[in-house]
Amino acid sequence: MPATTDPLAPLLGLPGVSDAVTSARDAVVAVHNHPVNRRGWPASAAEASLRAARASAALDGAAIGTEDTVRSPVLAGAVRVAEESGRLLGVWRTSPLQALARLHLVAAADLVPAERHGTELGRPRADAEVSARLDLLARLLTGGTSVPAPVLVAVVHGELLALAPFATANGVVARAAARLTAVAAGLDPKGLAVPEVGHLRHAAEYRDAAGAFAAGSPEGITTWLLHCCAQWEAGAREGISIADART
């Protein structure tokens, strides 16, 4: 029987991607090797998760750091997603679409009117292309590819942004899914880096790169992969700052 072709393998040959992957991995390893994180990593992970939620909400328009913060339904949803993600890791590894539905349910609970909760929360749009692409993503996440984790994380993130499978909260869900993938695939197994902060600091570049990925050209995909790897490096620096503050 012929070997199944890995659909993501060609991405490793795109210009600069292999080196960017190595740099991203090395940066995250440094966070895990920080003396504070060798034993006290759960506290660092909790702070990283909160910073990730705040940055993710800000990318979707939440007014972080103002008096409106406590009333922001986007931030409330992002924080709930952060809290839920730890409980979803096992499901993400085996049934990612089930986990994705749960992420949306908690992310969008305050964004969808109560009368539409039953028809919208956790339910992707009824569209054949959406269903087919989500099924492909699920296959990739459950053993359908052997590319390095930074590439898989970027593809999951970019595909969910491009597809926008839900009526609301797609950005928060996509970034949470990327974070879960990074933990599950071994890029950031303890969740100590905060790439969301890097995306927020380069928000215009983030949106442009996501649009380039969605367009599907080799150049656009390269732009997105390099952007994501760079933000894992930035997120690792954020993780180091969290650990340093605890020394």
Phi, psi and omega per residue, in radians:
M1 nan 2.271 -3.123
P2 -1.193 2.584 3.129
A3 -1.174 2.508 3.100
T4 -1.285 2.318 3.138
T5 -1.300 2.324 3.097
D6 -1.363 2.018 -3.055
P7 -1.180 -0.329 -3.122
L8 -1.707 -0.144 -3.078
A9 -0.966 -0.691 -3.127
P10 -1.067 -0.361 -3.113
L11 -1.126 -0.454 -3.131
L12 -1.221 -0.327 3.119
G13 -1.566 -0.042 3.121
L14 -1.220 2.582 -3.022
P15 -0.990 2.164 3.042
G16 1.449 -0.157 -3.024
V17 -1.200 -0.776 -3.116
S18 -1.035 -0.775 3.124
D19 -1.159 -0.681 3.136
A20 -1.131 -0.660 3.093
V21 -1.079 -0.803 3.133
T22 -1.070 -0.761 -3.136
S23 -1.121 -0.718 3.129
A24 -1.115 -0.800 3.123
R25 -1.052 -0.820 -3.103
D26 -1.079 -0.687 -3.134
A27 -1.122 -0.733 -3.125
V28 -1.248 -0.628 3.065
V29 -1.014 -0.678 -3.137
A30 -1.080 -0.628 3.091
V31 -1.137 -0.769 -3.131
H32 -1.162 -0.486 -3.127
N33 -1.539 -0.048 3.087
H34 -1.012 2.359 -3.088
P35 -0.912 -0.674 -3.141
V36 -1.112 -0.579 -3.048
N37 -1.531 -0.058 3.123
R38 -1.219 -0.554 3.078
R39 -2.208 -0.576 -3.069
G40 -1.700 0.486 -3.055
W41 -1.110 -0.523 -3.109
P42 -1.020 -0.643 3.108
A43 -1.183 -0.689 3.084
S44 -1.111 -0.721 -3.131
A45 -1.131 -0.656 3.131
A46 -1.126 -0.744 3.117
E47 -1.180 -0.710 3.112
A48 -1.070 -0.725 -3.142
S49 -1.102 -0.708 3.127
L50 -1.173 -0.767 3.121
R51 -1.108 -0.658 3.116
A52 -1.101 -0.742 -3.135
A53 -1.107 -0.761 -3.129
R54 -1.135 -0.765 3.134
A55 -1.151 -0.702 3.136
S56 -1.116 -0.741 3.109
A57 -1.115 -0.709 3.129
A58 -1.081 -0.661 3.099
L59 -1.095 -0.443 3.103
D60 -1.740 0.285 2.975
G61 1.761 0.009 3.111
A62 -1.196 2.471 -3.114
A63 -1.523 1.369 -3.098
I64 -1.246 2.400 3.067
G65 1.455 0.220 3.077
T66 -2.097 3.043 -3.136
E67 -1.147 -0.269 3.123
D68 -1.442 -0.131 -3.038
T69 -0.970 -0.808 -3.052
V70 -1.162 -0.323 -3.122
R71 -1.735 0.047 -3.060
S72 -1.358 1.999 3.102
P73 -1.185 -0.456 3.110
V74 -1.195 -0.797 3.119
L75 -1.149 -0.732 3.116
A76 -1.003 -0.744 3.122
G77 -1.158 -0.712 3.137
A78 -1.129 -0.665 3.102
V79 -1.175 -0.722 3.086
R80 -1.082 -0.692 3.098
V81 -1.064 -0.762 3.124
A82 -1.058 -0.726 3.138
E83 -1.194 -0.632 -3.097
E84 -1.343 -0.496 -2.996
S85 -1.024 -0.695 3.141
G86 -1.054 -0.555 3.135
R87 -1.424 -0.205 -3.057
L88 -1.752 -0.024 -3.015
L89 -1.025 -0.806 3.138
G90 -1.088 -0.721 3.117
V91 -1.158 -0.688 3.140
W92 -1.039 -0.647 -3.097
R93 -1.233 -0.499 -3.044
T94 -1.960 -0.585 -3.098
S95 -2.400 1.207 -3.004
P96 -1.063 -0.541 -3.135
L97 -1.217 -0.574 3.047
Q98 -1.136 -0.755 3.110
A99 -1.141 -0.675 3.134
L100 -1.085 -0.719 3.109
A101 -1.083 -0.706 3.125
R102 -1.167 -0.701 3.090
L103 -1.010 -0.771 -3.139
H104 -1.167 -0.697 -3.129
L105 -1.001 -0.786 -3.101
V106 -1.389 -0.523 -3.139
A107 -1.223 -0.650 -2.968
A108 -1.839 0.116 -3.047
A109 -0.987 -0.607 -3.132
D110 -1.645 -0.022 -3.098
L111 -1.774 -0.340 -3.103
V112 -1.854 2.260 3.103
P113 -0.971 2.546 -3.046
A114 -0.950 -0.648 -3.091
E115 -1.205 -0.244 3.132
R116 -1.886 0.074 -3.122
H117 -0.973 -0.777 -3.066
G118 -1.182 -0.402 -3.082
T119 -1.824 -0.280 -3.069
E120 -2.033 -0.686 -3.034
L121 -1.176 2.147 3.124
G122 1.309 0.160 -3.068
R123 -2.051 1.958 3.072
P124 -1.096 2.755 3.080
R125 -0.994 2.467 3.138
A126 -1.375 1.515 -3.067
D127 -2.558 2.322 -3.056
A128 -1.083 -0.681 -3.130
E129 -1.182 -0.726 3.101
V130 -1.025 -0.836 -3.130
S131 -1.060 -0.778 -3.094
A132 -1.144 -0.724 -3.107
R133 -1.266 -0.605 3.065
L134 -1.162 -0.686 3.099
D135 -1.090 -0.720 3.108
L136 -1.117 -0.746 3.123
L137 -1.061 -0.735 3.124
A138 -1.088 -0.675 3.120
R139 -1.141 -0.693 3.106
L140 -1.094 -0.696 -3.077
L141 -1.305 -0.307 -3.108
T142 -1.980 0.646 3.005
G143 1.894 0.114 -3.087
G144 -1.461 0.039 3.110
T145 -2.640 2.688 3.092
S146 -2.153 0.353 3.118
V147 -1.167 2.762 3.101
P148 -0.993 2.622 -3.054
A149 -0.952 -0.726 -3.127
P150 -1.028 -0.580 3.118
V151 -1.233 -0.809 3.133
L152 -1.077 -0.748 3.127
V153 -1.034 -0.798 -3.135
A154 -1.122 -0.690 3.137
V155 -1.146 -0.783 3.109
V156 -1.030 -0.845 -3.136
H157 -1.042 -0.915 -3.085
G158 -1.154 -0.689 -3.121
E159 -1.159 -0.706 -3.141
L160 -1.225 -0.604 3.036
L161 -1.138 -0.761 -3.105
A162 -1.182 -0.720 -3.058
L163 -1.332 -0.594 -3.084
A164 0.762 1.125 -2.971
P165 -1.233 -0.322 -3.086
F166 -1.892 2.906 -3.129
A167 -1.275 -0.431 -3.083
T168 -2.558 2.886 2.944
A169 1.075 0.440 -3.106
N170 -1.137 -0.611 3.140
G171 -1.143 -0.863 3.114
V172 -1.040 -0.743 -3.139
V173 -1.139 -0.761 -3.123
A174 -1.084 -0.760 -3.126
R175 -1.222 -0.607 3.061
A176 -1.173 -0.679 3.107
A177 -1.131 -0.688 3.084
A178 -1.088 -0.718 -3.134
R179 -1.140 -0.749 3.086
L180 -1.088 -0.715 3.129
T181 -1.104 -0.693 3.125
A182 -1.092 -0.668 3.093
V183 -1.228 -0.863 -3.068
A184 -1.138 -0.622 -3.087
A185 -1.546 -0.046 3.035
G186 1.575 0.093 3.064
L187 -1.195 -0.795 -3.108
D188 -2.414 1.214 -2.957
P189 -1.073 -0.381 3.133
K190 -1.852 0.022 3.095
G191 1.141 0.837 -3.047
L192 -1.742 -0.292 -3.140
A193 -1.629 2.805 -3.094
V194 -2.318 1.235 -3.129
P195 -1.112 -0.391 3.124
E196 -1.028 -0.586 3.100
V197 -1.136 -0.708 3.072
G198 -1.092 -0.754 3.103
H199 -1.055 -0.716 -3.120
L200 -1.177 -0.714 -3.133
R201 -1.176 -0.394 3.108
H202 -2.137 0.888 -2.975
A203 -1.076 -0.709 3.141
A204 -1.139 -0.753 3.097
E205 -1.097 -0.701 3.128
Y206 -1.020 -0.853 -3.105
R207 -1.183 -0.685 3.113
D208 -1.126 -0.748 -3.127
A209 -1.171 -0.679 3.097
A210 -1.112 -0.701 3.086
G211 -1.126 -0.652 3.108
A212 -1.140 -0.716 3.085
F213 -1.066 -0.791 -3.109
A214 -1.077 -0.553 3.136
A215 -1.188 -0.477 2.947
G216 1.551 0.046 3.112
S217 -1.319 2.725 3.076
P218 -0.973 -0.669 3.132
E219 -1.152 -0.718 3.132
G220 -1.158 -0.737 3.113
I221 -1.126 -0.701 3.090
T222 -1.046 -0.815 3.134
T223 -0.969 -0.781 -3.120
W224 -1.175 -0.790 -3.125
L225 -1.079 -0.745 3.138
L226 -1.178 -0.684 3.080
H227 -1.055 -0.843 -3.098
C228 -1.102 -0.762 3.126
C229 -1.085 -0.706 3.124
A230 -1.099 -0.629 -3.132
Q231 -1.340 -0.403 2.967
W232 -1.195 -0.604 3.033
E233 -1.142 -0.774 3.091
A234 -1.101 -0.700 3.123
G235 -1.147 -0.556 3.066
A236 -1.171 -0.688 3.078
R237 -1.094 -0.679 3.073
E238 -1.100 -0.702 3.092
G239 -1.111 -0.674 3.078
I240 -1.102 -0.699 -3.132
S241 -1.142 -0.601 3.072
I242 -1.120 -0.804 3.138
A243 -1.142 -0.737 3.140
D244 -1.049 -0.645 -3.120
A245 -1.196 -0.268 -3.124
R246 -1.718 0.007 -3.135
T247 -1.404 nan nan
